[in-house]
Amino acid sequence: KSLKNINYMYNVGRLKITNNEEEFVKAFTLCLLLCILK
């Protein structure tokens, strides 16, 4: 279940941030941290 959530957030983040990879990495890292903290 966690992996599916992370995968989903990864795909959403990639769709939202296609131009700036650095911003995407930051957003993805935040998503990972949020998933872990939940």
C-alpha positions as CSV (number, residue, x, y, z in Angstrom):
1,K,0.0,0.0,0.0
2,S,2.8,2.4,0.9
3,L,4.6,1.7,-2.4
4,K,1.5,2.4,-4.4
5,N,1.1,5.7,-2.6
6,I,4.7,6.7,-3.2
7,N,4.4,5.6,-6.8
8,Y,1.2,7.7,-7.2
9,M,2.8,10.8,-5.6
10,Y,5.8,10.3,-7.8
11,N,3.7,10.2,-11.0
12,V,1.7,13.2,-9.9
13,G,4.8,15.2,-9.0
14,R,6.4,14.3,-12.3
15,L,3.3,15.5,-14.2
16,K,3.1,18.8,-12.2
17,I,6.9,19.5,-12.4
18,T,8.2,18.6,-15.8
19,N,10.4,21.6,-16.5
20,N,12.4,21.9,-13.4
21,E,14.0,18.6,-12.2
22,E,15.5,20.1,-9.1
23,E,12.1,21.3,-7.9
24,F,10.7,17.9,-8.7
25,V,13.3,16.2,-6.6
26,K,12.5,18.5,-3.7
27,A,8.8,17.9,-4.0
28,F,9.3,14.1,-4.3
29,T,11.6,14.1,-1.2
30,L,8.9,15.9,0.7
31,C,6.3,13.4,-0.4
32,L,8.6,10.5,0.7
33,L,9.1,12.1,4.1
34,L,5.3,12.7,4.5
35,C,4.6,9.1,3.6
36,I,7.2,7.8,6.1
37,L,5.9,10.1,8.9
38,K,2.3,8.9,8.4
